[in-house]
Amino acid sequence: MAGVLKLSATLSPFPYAAAAIATYTGKAELHFEDGASLSLDLNGSTISSEEEIVQAIAKEGGLSDDSAKSLPTVTAFSDIIAALDSLDDHLAFRSYLVGHDISAADWIVWGTLKGNGKIVGPLKNNKHVHLLRWYTHLESLESTQLAIAGLAGAKSNKARSNKTAASFALGLEGAEMGKVITRFPPEPSGYLHIGHAKAAMLNQYFAQMYQGKLLIRFDDTNPTKERTEFEETILEDLALLDIRGDAVSHTSDYFDQLYELAVKMIKEGKAYADDTEQAEMRKQRWDGIASRHRDDSIEDNLAHFAEMKTGSAEGVRWCIRAKMSVDDPNKALRDPVIYRCNLLPHHRTGDKWKIYPTYDFACPIVDSLEGVTHALRTNEYRDRNPQYFWMIEALGIRPVRIWDFSRLNFIYTLLSKRKLHWFVDQGIVHGWDDPRFPTVRGIRRRGLTVEALRQFMLAQGPSQAIVSLEWDSLWTLNKKIIDPIAPRFWAISKDGMVKVTVNGGPSEPEVKTLPKHKKNPEVGEKKTVFSSNILVEQEDALSFDDNEEITLMDWGNAIVRSTTKDAAGVITHITMDLHLAGDFRKTKKKITWLADPGAHPAHALVDATLLDYDYLITKKKLEDEDDVKDFVTPQSEFRDAALADANVLALRKGDIIQFERKGYYIYDGVSEKGQREFIRIPDGRAASIASKAAPVASAPGKAAKEAKEIADKGGRSSGAGAGGEFVSKALEIPVDTKMYKVDPIYGTGKLETPADTKMYKVTNVYES
């Protein structure tokens, strides 16, 4: 049974070590309580010393409980630089402080560093590269981020004067079992993306937690952008996430009530008509200047609203504004627009209406009318929360509570519908379900599981920090879910494929039944063909030494006897002697292979295409002034022709597998050319999620200049669509390679090691 670690967000220094090891081992739940002192309730006893807490949790979690006493100079920190130097030397040839795995000592020292503001600065000045590597690794772990997010959430709750305990068992203020109603209100103007997924999952989570209801409501108040087909795709996207509402409604269902309530506000002097032009109105609101129509008579305002309702030339000049404030410090309260004209037909109500409420007016009203108890929305709306409450109070309708959470942002990722639409229009991607897209369809097609997404979203739940997240935590979590159940198969790249003769192998091909997953027999069995003629990859073949003993996976050891190469140095044939008596534990190379079908068509292999992807943009975060065309990744799709074993013929589209020694893949179906296509699933390791493109300048002017120079030379971006209307920041590729030419990071001179380290200096290999 898990223990309970009680602590306060205001503790100084904060017990980072205890919190981090609790989430790392899962042996104690964090409970943040105002004014609480540090204590651990575990197995019937209570511990209050942080070092003893760390040791107790380590023992419970199966970690080494060696404490920081093994490094006595570290805990005092009387001389910060000397202490950091000592730690850096200690970690120069070690991954962790004690042994080969994370121990209690690692968490105690990491927590000491993390909690001392005087240390963090010197630590990150690049003079202690080994220590910084170790420190960053521990801090980047998903469990550590979970603990840090919990602290941020607890601080945020305290700032909002929320006196209830905040823990990872998220809760809603004032919620009553069986009475909670949440809502997910997407605009039917596009496909759902990963940011929407967080909102939808949190709404479902709370509805289920309190045995309440989840409403799906389409916020269809803008006929310019909305379509019926988007409603259908949104419901399909939600189904992909295993989310189904208890009811589906539309804001347009309430147009009559919304109109009557707007009239009521005008009659009560809480709203007025205004014909100020948009640009001028924006400037007046910014400068705190009242509109000349702010004090018009109620009769004039009602007359203008009636004219707006007809959609006449006079009516479309006007809008209705709430009479909140002229110069409130919160600019969201400076007389916002609540009704405007739109003459386009609505996809549900047709030509009935020429006026439509704004989201800020309609949302609180419909929430109240539909019985919503808790409105969940991202904290980018926080400045508009007082506006939400003002509408409800001004109209005298049932109040609704707001629970806000941080917006989800990822590096190298666009969530703007407009910018995503541009990639579709340019033909850079294959559609809205392209695996490079952050849409629900795209990430599911890339192999992200619903369970991983749900766990990740709930872990982010308490955090109010607005940051650009790395993708590694999400994909690492996904790997933990798929690894125990993904069947194992083999695939060999056709490029430079090598034929191997195995002396001592079977005279005729033999078929044996083997488990699809060596550690999980419940995954099932597969058929493996053994033959004296096999195929291996060129990369493996090049690594073999003469007379080297290697291991042929699922078979046994073999000794490399001879190698044949062509004039270009490409290996074309290898001869091996089977050595089944050899010890696979003593070989350095474990090789995947496939039986060469040759004259045995009954054992034919399967043509396959292995697809991998890069980010669509080359900059981690685009600024408002950046033009997306300047930052398109030159090549973001990579295709590798391969042969796979025949077991993949039984796969269904969407099945997740592992091609051993290659990675995890999701089966994407059969292409028009009849080849089975497999999309690689990132596993969270740096190599699988790092951008493959060269870094680019952040200045849009420089980007445009470089793009023009390429265009002037006759170059063309590999990322352009059929029309080739834009030129990306592609780099020249001097050789026939899939890699990009990258400028030397430290220039063209001698490579000076910037860190103050005992490691030797490296001469620039490109220096002439």
N, C-alpha and C positions, 0 to 999 in steps of 0.2 A: 504494500500500500504506500502511495506517495506521501511524503511529509509535506508540511506547510512552512514556508519561509516567510515570516512576517517582517516587514520593513517599511520605512517611510521614505518618500521621495526627497525629504528635506534633510536626511542624515548627512553629516559632513565629518569626515570624508564618506562618500557613498560606498557601500560594501559591494563594489563591482565583482569581486572574486566570488562571493557567495551567490550573488544573483546569476552570474554567468555559468558557474558549475551546476547550479540547480537546473537551468534550462538545458545545459549540455547533456546531462545525464537523464533528465526527466524524472529524477527521484524526489523532487520537491516542487510544489506549486508556489509561485510568487503571489503574495497578497500584500498590496500596498495599502497602508492605513495611515491616516493623518496622525502624527505624534507617536507612532509606534516605534519602539526600540527594536533593534535587530534580535531576532530569535528564531530558532528552528525547532519545530515540533516533529519529532521523528521516532517511531517505534516506542511511543509512550514516554519519551524523555524530552526535555527542553534544553537547548544549548544556546548560549548568548555570545560566545567569543567567535569572531569571524573565522579565525584560523581553525578552530575546532569544528566549526560548521562545515568548512571546506573539506576537512579531513573526513568527517562523518559522511557527507554526501559522496565523496570519492569512494569510500569503502562500500557504501550501499550500491554505488553504480559500477563497481568493479574496476575503478581506476586505482593507480598507485596513490597511496595516501602520504607519500613522502612530502614533507612540508618544505617551506622555504628555508628551514634551518640549515639545509645543506649548502646554502649560499648566504652566510651570515652577514656579508657586507652589503647585501641588497636591501634588507628591510629597513636599515637605519637611514640611508640616503643623506648622511651628513655632508657628504661631498657628492653632489649630483653627477658631475661629469665623470669623476673617478668610478662611481657606481655603474654608470652607463658603459664606460670603457671595459669594466670587468665583465659585465653581462655580454657585451659584444664579442669579447675574446672567447668567452665560454661557449657562445653559440656559433662560432666561426665554422665548426665542423660537426654541429649537432642540429637536429631538427627541433628537439625539445630539451628542456632543462635537465630532466632525469629520464633515462631510458629512451625507448623508441616510440613512445606514445604520450599523449597528453596526460599529465598527472596533476595532483593537487598543487605541486610546486609551481607549475605553469600558471594556474589560475590565480594563486596568491600573488605572484610577482606581477602578472599582467594587471590584476586589479589594483595593485599598489601604484603602478605606472599610470594607469587610466585615471585614478582618483587624485593624482597630484598635478595640478595645473602648471607648476614650475618645471615639471619633467617633460611634459608632452612637447613643448616647444623645442628644447635641445634634442629630444629624441628624433624629431622629424626634420632636422636640418641636414640630413644625408651624411652625417659623420659616423653613424653607427648602423651600417647597412645590414649586418646580420641580425642585430637586435630588432631593427625596424621590420625586417622580413618576418621574423617570429611574431612580433607584436601585431602586425597587420593581418597575418594569417588567423590568429585567434580572434581578432575583432571582426573579421569578415565572415566567420562561421555563422550559419543561419541561426543557431541557438543563441549566439551572442547578440546578434541583431534583434532577436526576439526580446531579450532582456532589456536592451537599450530602448526598444520601442515601448516596452511596458513602463519604463521610467518616464519617458516623454509623455505617455498617456496619463500617468498619474499626476505629473506636474500640470498638464493641461486641465485635468479635472479639478485640481486644487485652484487653479487660476480662475476657473468658472464657478468657484465656491460650491463645488459639488462635494458634499461631505460623505457621500457613500464610498465604501471601499472600492478601489479599482484594481482588478486582477485580470488575468488572462481569461477568466470566465466572464466575458463581456456582459454588461448589463445595461438596461435602459432605465433611466430615471422615471420613477412613478409608474412603472409597468405593473399590471395586475395579470395574474395567470388567467388565460382564457379570454382576455379582453383586448389584447394588443392587436392592432391592425397597422401593418406597414404597407408601403406602396412603392412600386418601381415605375417611374413615369418617363419612358423614352420618347423622344420626338421621332415620328416615322419619316425620317429624311435620309436614312442611310443604314448601314450595317452596324451591329454592335461591335465594339472593340473591347480590349482587355480592361480599360477603365470602367466601362459600363458593367463588365462582369463583376467587378468588385462591389459596385452598388447593388446589383441584383442579388449577389450571394449574401451580402450582409443583411439585406431586407428579408430574404428567405430564412436566414439563420435565426434572426430575432423572432420572426413569426412562429417558427417551429419551437424555439426555446420556450416561448410563453403560451404555446398551444393556441395561437391566434390565427390570423389570416394574412395572406399576402395578396395585394391587388396589383394587377398589371393595368396601368392607365396610359394610353397614348396621348401625349401632349400635342394635339393637332390644332394649333392656333395660327399656323402660318401656311396658307395654301401655296405660297411660292415654292416651297421646298418639299412638301409632303406628298406621299403617294401611298395608295392602298397596298402595292406590292411590298413596300418597306415594312408595313405592319406584319405581313405574312412572314417575311424573312426574319424579322425580330422575334416572332414567336418560335420560329424554327431554331434560331440561335439560342434562345432560352432553353429550348428542349435539349439542345446539344450540351447545355450546362446542367441538365437534370433539374431545371427550374420550371415549375408550372404554377401559375397563380390560382387562387381560389375564385377569382372573377376577373374579367377583362372589361375595361370601360374606356371611354374617350372623353377628353375635355369638351369636345363638341357636343356631347350628350347634355351639357349644362349651359349651352350658349344662351338659352332663354333666361335662366336664373342669373347668369353673369350680367346680361344686359340690364335686367331689372335692378340688380344691386348697384350697377354703375349709375343708373338713373337716381337711385336712392342717395348715393354719395353726392351727386350734383345737387339734389334738392336740399341736402343737409349742409351744403357749403363746404364739403370735404373734397370736391373735385371741380375742375373747370376746363373749359375748351380753350385751345391755344392754336394759333396758326403761325407761330414763329418757325422760320425755316430751321431745318435740322442742325446745320452747322452753327448757326447763331444760338440756337437753344443749348447746344452742347457747351458753347463758350459762356453763356449766361449761367448755366448750372455750375460750371467750374469756378467762375468768378463770384458766385453768390449774388447774382443780380436777378431781381424778380421780373417775370414776364409782364408785359403791359396789360395782359388780359387776366392777371391773377385775381383782380378784384372786380371782374365783370359780374353783372347781375345773374342770379340763378336763371331767370327767364332767357337771357341771351345764351347762357351755357346750354340749357336744354334745347334751344332752337338749333344751335350749331350741332349738337349731338344728333338731333333728328335729321338734319341735313346730311350728316356723315352716314347715317343709316341708309339713306337712299343711294349713296355712291355717286352723287352728282359732282360736277366739276368744282363747285364751291365746297362741297362736303369733304372731298379728298384733301383739301388744303389744311384741314383741321385734325387735331388729335385731342384726347382727353388726358389731363394730368391730375394726379392725386395732389391735394393741397396739404403737403406735409411740412416742408420747411424751405426757406430760401437759402439759408447760409449755414445749415448744420455742418459741423466738422466731418460727419459721415456723409460723403457726397451721394451715397445711394439714397439718402432721405431727402434730397433736394428735388421735390416735385417730379417724381418719375412719371413717365407716360404709362397709362393703363389701358388705353384703347386707341386703335389706329385703323385706317381704311386699307382694304386690299380688294381689288375688283376681280381678281382671278377666282374661278369657281373652286369650291372646296371639294375634296375627293369624297366627302360623306354627305355634306349638306347642300352641295350644288351651288345655285345662285341665290339661295335664301338670304345669306348675309353678305354685306359689303364692309362690315366692321368686325374686328376681331380683338379679343382681349390679349394683353401681353402675358407672358409667363408669370411675371412677378405679381400680377393681379389675379390671374386665374388659379395659380397653384395653391395658395393658402385657402382660397374659397372652396375649391373642389376637394381639397384635403379635408376640410371641415365638413362639407356636405356628405362625403362618402364615409365618414366615421373614422378616418385615419387618426390613430392616437400618437404615433411617432413618425415624423418626417425625417428620413435619413438622407443627407446630402453632403457633398464635399465641402470642405472648409473654405473653398474659394468663394462660397456664397455667404461667408460669415458676416461681411459688412452689410449684406442684404437681409440678414435675419431680423433686425429691428423693423425693416420694411414689411417683412412677412407678418410679424406680430401686429404692426400698425394696422394693416388691412383687416385682420380679424377683429381687432378692438373697435375700429371705426365702424364696422358693419354689425357689431354685436352678435357675432356667431360663435359657435363652439370652438374653444381654443385647441391648439395642437402643439405638442412638444417637438422640438428639433434636436436631433442627435447628429452631429457632423463628424466627418472623418477626413483624412488627408486624401487628396487627389493622387492617383497612381501615375507616376511618370517613369519611363525607362530610357536609358541612354540609347542613342542611335535609333530612336523610335518616334514616329510621327503618329499623333492621335487626331490631328485635324482632319475632318471629313473633306474639306476643300483640297488639302494637299494630297490626301490619299486618292481622291478622285482624279487628280492630275496624273498620278502614276498609272491609273487605269486608262485614262484617255490617251496617254502617250504610248501605251503598249509596252511599258517597261515590265509590268506584271501581267499575269495571265487572267486576272479577275479579282474580285473581292475576297475570294477564298485562297488567294495565293499564299503559300507558306511563309513568304517574307512579310506579309501584312499582320498588324497587331489585332486584326478583327478576330472575333470569336471563331469564325470559320477557318481563318488562316492559322491560328495557333493550335486549334484542334487537329487540323490537317498536318501540322508540323509534328504532332505526336504528344502534345501536352494533354495530360489526363485531367478530368474534372476534379478528381480527388486532390491532385497536387495543387490545382488552381484554388480549390476551396481552402485547403490548409494554409496556403500562402496568403490568401485574402484575409482570413480570420487572424492570422499572425500579425498582419499589418493593421488590423482593426483599431487598436487603441491609439496608434501613433497619429500625432497631429503635424508631424514634420513634413514639409513639402520639399522633397528631394528627388533627384533622378536616380532611380534604382538600377543596379546592375542586374542582368538577367541570370547570373550564375546561381543565386539562391533558389530561384524558381525551378531552373532545370535540374539542379542538384536534388531538390525535393522530388521532382518528377522521376528522376532516376531511381530513388529509393523505392518508389511505388512500382515501377515497371520491372526492375531488375529481378525480383524473386519469381516473376511469372512469365517473363519474355522467353519463348523457346529459342534455342540456339541453332543457327544454321551457318553454312559457309558460302562465301562468294569469292571469286578470284577475278581480279581486273584483267580484261583482255589485252590491255596495252603491255606488250612485251611478255606475255604469258609464256612460261617455260615448260617444256615437256621433260619428264623425268622417268627414267627406267629404274625400277626398284628390283635389284637382284634378290631372289629369295622370296619374292611376293607370290601370290596365287597364280597358277597357270591360267585359270579362267576367272573372270570377275566373280566376286562373292558378295552377297548382301547380308548384312547383320543388322539386328535391331538394337538401337541404342536409345538412351533417354534423351529427350529434347532439352532437359535442364538437369545437369548432374546433381544439383543440390535440392531439386524439387521434382520428384518423380511424378507428382500429380499433373505436371504439365503435359505429360504424354510421352510417346515414343516416336522415333523416326527411323528410316531405313538409310543405312550408309553403305555405299559400294566400295569394296576394296579391290584394287587391281595392281598389276605389276607396272602399269603405265599410268602415271598421275600428272597433274598439272599444279604448278606453284607460281607465285607471283615473281616478276622480275626483281622487285625490291628485295624479297627474301633471298632469291638466288644470288644476287650480288653480295650479300652479306656472308655467304658460306666460304669457309676456308677449306683447302684441300685436306682430306682425311678428317674433317671435323665431324664429330658426332652430334646429331641434332635429334629432336623428337618430332615425329609425325603425329599430331594430336589424334587421340582416340585410336591409335594403332600401336605405336612403339617407337624405339630408336632406330636410326639409320645412319650409316657413315658415308659421307660424300667422297666418292672415288675419282670422278673426272668431270670436267666442265668444258663445254664447247661454246666458243664465242664467235660472232661474226666480225667483219672488218671494223665495225663501229664500236666494238667492245660490248655489244649486247649479248647476253647469254641465250643460247638457243636450245641447249640440251644438257642434262645432268645425268650422271649414273650414280646410283647409291646402292649400298649393300644393306639389306635389312638386318638389324641387330636387336632382336626382341629381348635378348638377355640384358641389354643395357639399362642403366638406371636413369629414368627421366629426371630425377631430382638433381642430377649432376650436369645436365645440358643447359646451355644458356639460351638456346633458341627452340621455342615450341611453335611449329609451323602448321598453318591450315593448308589443306590441299583438297583436290577433287580428282576422282577417278577419270582418266581420259577415256571418253566413250569410244573413240576410234572406230573399230569395226563392230561395236556392240551398241546398236541404236536403242536397244531396250533400256539401256542405262544412260540415255541422253541427258545432257545438262540443260538448264533453262537460261535463255537470254534475259538479261536484266539490266536496268539502268539505275545506278546509284546517284541520287541527287543530293547536293549540299548547297547551302545558301549563305550569303553574306548579308549584312545590314544594307538597307536601301540607300542610306545616306552616310557620308564620311565624317560627319561632325556629331559629337555626342549630343549636343543640344542646339537646335537652331534658334537664333534670336529673331525678334520681330522684323528686324531690318534685313534678315537673310533671305535671299531668293533660293528656293529649293532646287532650282535648276543648276545652281552653282555647286551643289554638294551631292549630286547623284553618284553613287558608287559605280565605277566604270563597268564592272562585271559582278553581278550578285547571284548568278545561278551557275552551278558547276555540275556537269554530267559526266559520269564515268561508266563506260560500257563494261559489263561484267558477265560472268557465268555463275549461276547459283545452283546449288544441289536441288534435285527434283522434289524435295520435300516442300518447297515453297509453292508448289502447284496447288496445295490444299488450302492456302491462305485466302482469307476474304478481305476485301477492301477495308482498311482501318485497323487490321491486325498489327500489333507491335511485336517485333522480333529483335534478336541480336544476331548480326553477322559477326561471329567471333573474330577478335583482333581488329575489327573495323569500327564497331559501334552499334548503337541502337537505331533501328529503322522502323518506319511505319509503311505498310504496304498501301500504295496509292492507286492500284489497279493496273489495267493493261493499256498501253499507249496505242495510238492509231497505227503504229508500225508493228504492233503485236508483242512488244517487249513489256515485261513486268517492271513497274517503276517503284522504287523504294526511296523514301525521303529520310534523310538522316536526322535523328533526334539529338539535339545538343544534350550533353550529360553534365554540364555545369563546370567542367574543367576549363581552364583558361584557353586552351587551344581550340575548343569547340565553340566558344562564344566570342573570341576576339575578332575584331574587324580585320578582314583580310586585305582591305584597301590601304593605300598609303595615307598618312595624315595629311590634312589640307589646312590651308590658312583660314582663319576665322573671318577675315575681312572680305566682305562681298565684292568690293571693288577689285581687290587683287585676284579673287576667283574669276571674275568676269574677264579680267585682262588676260589671265593664263588661258582661259577657254578660247578667247579670241585668237591668241597666238597659235593654239592648236588648229583652230579652224582655218587660219590664214595659211598654214602649212599643208592643208588638205587633209588633216586628220579628222576622224569621226569617232564619236563615243560609241562604245559597244553597248551602252545602256540606252541609246536612243530608240524611239519607236520606229515604225515603218516610215514615217515621214521625215525622221531625222531633224526635227525642228530645233533641237538644242544640242549643245556640245558639253559633255561632262568634263570634269577635271581628270581625264585619263592621263596616265603617264606612258612614255614610250616603252615598248617591250622589245629589247634588243635581241632576244633569243626566243626560240620556240619553247615557251614555258607557260605554265598556268599561273605563275607567281607574278607579282608586280615589282617593277624596279623601284627601290626605295632609296631616297637620298640618305647618305651617312648621317646619323643622328647628330654627331659632333662636328659636322663639316668635313672638309677634305684634307685638313692638316693632320698633325699627329693627334692620336686619340688620348686625351688627358683624362685620367680617372678622376671624377669630381669629388669622390668620397675620400675622407681621410682614413685610409685602410692599409693594412699590412699586406694586402694582395699585390702581386706584381702588376706593372703597367703593360698594356697591350698596344702593339704597333698596328696602325690602320692597315688592313690587308689590301685595301684598294689604293694605297699610296704608291705612286710611281717612283 
